[in-house]
Amino acid sequence: REAEGLFAKNIWPTTPADMKQVWMMYREACQGVADKLLSIFATALGIHSDWFVTKADKPISTLVVHHYPEQRTPPVLGALRAGAHTDFGTLTLLMTEDSPGGLQVMGLDDQWHDIVPTAGTFIVNIGDLMERWTNDTWRSTLHRVVNPPPDAGSEARRMSVVYFHTPNYDTEVTCSKYPPITAGAHHK
């Protein structure tokens, strides 16, 4: 009952006619990739390979499209397209274009590093919930989106499709370092 607000119906446009079908298929494909990664995560942590996957059979994940338009007016000096943040779930799958400006991650050297996307691949970020679940063994990825150079013109337009994976609403996340919390309570 507490999760009802997370499952509101989407309002789909009437054109193109197959938009809902395509996005639902993409979402399912992302969940399949997330399941494979969660299996790899569990194996790497020395636990049964389906340990995380069994806690995400009804995930409260979100699929979002970010459109960063061409900048016809230069942004204010120091402005960002998306400020520095971490993602709250277990993992994030990002499909984006290689255009000027874009994703940067904070390295262990406390410096920002450009991430250059490779066509046909995902960029994967660890989220806050996975950091917590692993007792800080794995670090949530601090990242931001920077503006393109002023002379980039129409090349500065960028589209990013992002799948934010979060397990089932009632999944209890327990570890030795933090008090137990459900994925839903963490999400709020």
Disulfide bonds with the S-S distance in Angstrom:
none
